[in-house]
Amino acid sequence: MEAIERGAAVTREQLQESYAVLREYGNMSSPTVLFVLEKILKNAALDPSVNNIVGMAFGPGLTLETFHLSHA
């Protein structure tokens, strides 16, 4: 995730849910993105200023999942 911070110019705070899931559960491979999304959505529900969420998951080989959620 540190490489993503540098390469995508995002802050550690923007990845707080990802770090929390890694800390709590470790790397679970594919299901990890769903655990992170759950945390993001819970936190976004508590903070109405959150209106854009971008997620990316990388796997072995050339597996890549992405999503963009937004609301006005």
Secondary structure as the mmCIF struct_conf table of DSSP 4:
data_model
#
loop_
_struct_conf.conf_type_id
_struct_conf.id
_struct_conf.beg_label_comp_id
_struct_conf.beg_label_asym_id
_struct_conf.beg_label_seq_id
_struct_conf.end_label_comp_id
_struct_conf.end_label_asym_id
_struct_conf.end_label_seq_id
HELX_RH_AL_P HELX_RH_AL_P1 GLU A 2 ALA A 8
TURN_TY1_P TURN_TY1_P1 ALA A 9 ALA A 9
TURN_TY1_P TURN_TY1_P2 ARG A 12 ARG A 12
HELX_RH_3T_P HELX_RH_3T_P1 GLU A 13 LEU A 15
HELX_RH_AL_P HELX_RH_AL_P2 GLN A 16 TYR A 25
BEND BEND1 SER A 29 SER A 29
TURN_TY1_P TURN_TY1_P3 SER A 30 PRO A 31
HELX_RH_AL_P HELX_RH_AL_P3 THR A 32 LEU A 46
TURN_TY1_P TURN_TY1_P4 PRO A 48 SER A 49
STRN STRN1 ASN A 52 PHE A 58
BEND BEND2 PRO A 60 PRO A 60
TURN_TY1_P TURN_TY1_P5 GLY A 61 LEU A 62
STRN STRN2 LEU A 64 SER A 70
#
